[in-house]
Amino acid sequence: MASLWMLFASFAFSAMGAGVKLASVLYSTSEIVMYRGLVGTFVLLALVAAQRGSLRTAFAGAHLWRATVGVISLWMWFYAIGQLPLATAVTLNYMAPIWMAFFLLCLGWWQSKNHVAWPLIGAILTSFIGVTLVLQPSVGSDQWLGGAVGIGSSIMSALAYLQVRKLGQMGEPEYRVVFYFSLMTAVAGMFGTLLEGRAAGTPVFTPHSAYGVALLLAIGVSAAFAQIAMTRAYLLGNVLVVANLQYTGIIFSSLWGVYLWNDKMDWHVWLGMAVILVSGIAVTFYNTRSTPQGTAVTKTDPIASEL
């Protein structure tokens, strides 16, 4: 079930990315970030009201850390996109699961218990090879700073994903985790928009059209549901299996590119997509075989008793 939640999250994130690409013609990056967070905040408020839930939390510090590293990762990724070819920036961002495996391996070695299963790490590395085949990244010698920031973004993403898992283990419902992240994103985007240098007489916020509003709503709604699905996936499933399935997002994004922008996919793209799919299926099968029937997820999850 956790695998299905992650697949849905990957699809929703890819839909959000397609919306961001379309909206970038109309709005600045800061505005898109702001509206994404703002729409997501209202969506979560509606869900909380419908479920009669509560936003009150005893773990404000943990939420603040998750929101902070998530927003920093987002801004670093946008900076890398501005400095690097898009394919390179996306590839670097997809290094997050590899960093997660590295962190868990180091933690398991340090505590001499609950070591990460090497087949899972191998599957993640294989999936990253598939991403590289799809995107064909490249970095020029004068783009080292953008590359370093892109790698930093993937490290911050890994920390954010691990914090999502920890909040779930602390008993925080996914809607509460996503709400505070959306709220922080909206605030950060607003300050970024206000600080942007614009020509005299130009409105601080870009005037809206019906098409633009529709795009912003689609971005915010898809992002909110993607975050909820991702949070539930990390709560219910093996963290490295779920992380590996994130790579399917590049397949969905490639299909959006073909549908909306008539992108051409050569043989290496199809090969990379096949590698990603096979890796995801293999790691899910391995996790199913290695989990005794009736055993709780927390017994087999490599970070369940460590973070």
N, C-alpha and C positions, 0 to 999 in steps of 0.2 A: 504493500500500500504506500509506503514511503517513497518508493521509486516512481509511482504514478504522480504523487504530489510534486516531486522534483521535475518530472517531465512537463507537467502543467506549468510549473514556475518558469522553466526554461522557455516554453512557448510564449507565455505572457511577457517575459522580459524581452524576447525577440520582437514581439508586437510593439512593445514600448519603444524599443530601439528604432524600429521603422517609423514610428510616429515622431520620435525626436529628430530623425533625419529630415522628415518632411517639414517639421515645425522650425528647424534651424534656418530655413529660408526666410521666415517671418520674424522670429524672435532671437534675442541673444541667448547665449548659453546660461547666463545667470537667471534670466527670466524663465527659461524652461525648467531649470532646477527648482526655482521658487514655486512655479505653478504645479510641478509634479508633486512636491511636498504638500502644497496647500490642498490640492484635490484629494490626495491620499489621506490627509488629516480629516477632512469632512466625511470621506467614505468610512473611515474607521469610527468616527463619532456616531454615524448612523448605525453601523453594525453593533457598537457597544449599546446604543439605546435599544435596538431591536432585541438583543440578547439579555438586556437588563444587567449588563456587566458593569465593572467599575474600573476606572483608570487610576485609582489609588494604588500605590505600590510601596512596599517596604524596602525596595531595592533601587532607590533613585540613583545611587552612584553607579550601579551596574548598567542601568539604562543610559545614563549619561555617557559612560565609556563606550557602549555599543554605538550610540548615535554619533559620538565624536569621531571615532575611528571610521565609521561608515561615511560620514560627510567628507572627512579628509581624503579618504580613498576616492570618493567621487570627484572631488576637485582636482586631485592629482591626475586622475585618469583623463579628465577634460583638458588639463594642461598638456599631457602627453599627446593627446589627439591633435592639439594645435601645433605641436612641435615635430611630430612624426607622421609618416604615412599611416592612414587609418588601419590598414591591415596589421602593421607592426604594433600599434597601440593596443588593438584588440587582443593580439597574441600575448603580449606582455600581461594584460589584465587576466587572461586565462591561466596564468601561472599560479593563481591563488591556491587551488587544490594541492599543487606540488609543495608550496610553502606549508600548508596545513599538515601534509604528511611528514614534512621535515620537522615541524614543531612537535608533533606527536611522537615521532621516532626519538627525538632528543629527550623528551619528557619521559618516555618509557625507559630509555637507557639510564637516565638520571635516577629514576625511582626503582629500577631493576624489577619492573613488573608491567604487565599489560602491554607488551611490546606490539607495535603495529605489524600486521600481517604483510609480509613482503609481496605476495601476489596483488594485494590492493595497491601498494605503491607502484608496482610494475604496471598495473592497469592505468593508473593516473598518468604515468610517464608516457605510456603508449598513446593515450588519448591526446596528450599534448603534441605528440608527433603528428597525429591526425589533424589537429588544429593548424599546425605549421604547414602541412601539405595543402590545406584548404586556403589559407591566407597568404602564403608565400611572402613572409615578412622580410624587410631589409632595413638596415640602419646605416646611415652615412657617418663618416668620421666626424662631421660637424654637428651630429645630433646626439652626442653622448649624454648631454644633460637631460634631454627629453626621454631617452632610453632609461636613464637612472631613475627619473621620476615615475616612469611607467612601471618599472620593477617595484619601486616603493609603493605604488598604488596597489599592486597585487599582494604585497606583504600586509598592507593595512586591510585589504579585503579579507585575507585569511584570518586576521585577528578578529575582524567583525563577525565572520561566520562562526568562529569558535565561541565568541561571546553570545551569539544567538543560541547556540546549543546550551551554554551554561545557564542562560536565563530560563530556558525551557526546563532544565533540570531543577532549577530553583522554584519551579511551580508557576512561573509567569505565563499567562495565556498569550498566544501568538498575536492576538489583536492589540494587546497592550505593548508588546515589543515593537510592532510595526508602527503603532500610533506615535510613540515618542521619537522614533527615527524619522517618520514623515514630518513631524512638527519641527524637528531640528533642521531637516532639509529645507523646509519652507523659510525658516528664519535665516539660514545661511544664504539661500538664494536671494532673499530680499536685500540683505546687506550687500551682497555682491552686485546686485542691480543698482542700488543707490550709489555705490562707489565707482561704478563704471563711468569713464569719461565720455560724455556725449557733447555734440556740437551745441552751441548756444541756440536756444529756441526749440530744441528737440525735446519731446516729452520724455520724462524719465522712464515711463512704461510704454511699450509699444501699443498703439491703438489696436483694438480687436476687430476681427471680422467673424462671421458665422463659421467659416472654414477653420480659422485659427482657434476659435473656442472649441470646436469639435475635436481638433487635434490635441489640444491641451487636456480636455476631459478624457480622451482615449488614453493619453500618456499616463495621467494620474490614476485612473481606474485600473488599468492593466498593471501598473507598478504596484499599487496597493494589494491587489489579489495575488500578484507574483510573490510579493514579500510574505504574505500570509502563508501561501503554499510552501515557500522555501523554509519558513520557520517551522511549519508542521513537519516537513520532511526531515529536517535536522533533529527534531524532537523525537520522532518515531523510529528513524532508521539508523543504520551504521553510517557514521559521519563520512568515512572515506568512500563508501558506495554512493552516497548522496552527492558528495563532491564530484565524483567521477561522472555522474549523470548530468552535471552542469554543462559538460562539453557538448551535449546535444543541442544546446542553445545556438552553437555556430551553424548547425545544420538548418535549424529553423530560420536563422538570419540569412543564410545563403538562399533559401527558398523565397524569402521576402524580397531579396534583391532581384531574383529572376522575375518574380511576379510584378513588382512595382517599377523596376528600373531596367528590366531586360538584361541583367548581368549575364555574362557568358561564363560557363563553368567548364574548364578543361578536364582532362583525364585525372590530373593530380588532385583536383577538387573532389571528384567522385571517389577517388581512392581514399582521400583523407576522411570523407564522410563515412565510408565503409569501415575504416579503422576505428573511428569514434563509436559507431554503433556496435561493432563486434566487441570492443573493449567494455562498453557499458553492459552488454549482455553477459559477457564472461565474468565480470566482477560481481554482478548480481547473482549469477548461478553459483559462483564460489561462496558468496556469503550465505546463500540458502543452504548449500551442502554442509558448511562448517558450523551452522547454528543448530544445535540439537532441538528436536521438536519439543515445544512447550517451554523453552528457555526464554527468559525475558531479554528484551533488547539490551538492557543495561548490563547484562552479563557478558555480552559479546562486543559491545561498543568500546572502541579503544580509549575513549576519553570519558566514559560515563563515571568512572570513579577517580578521575585524575584532575578534572577542572571544576 
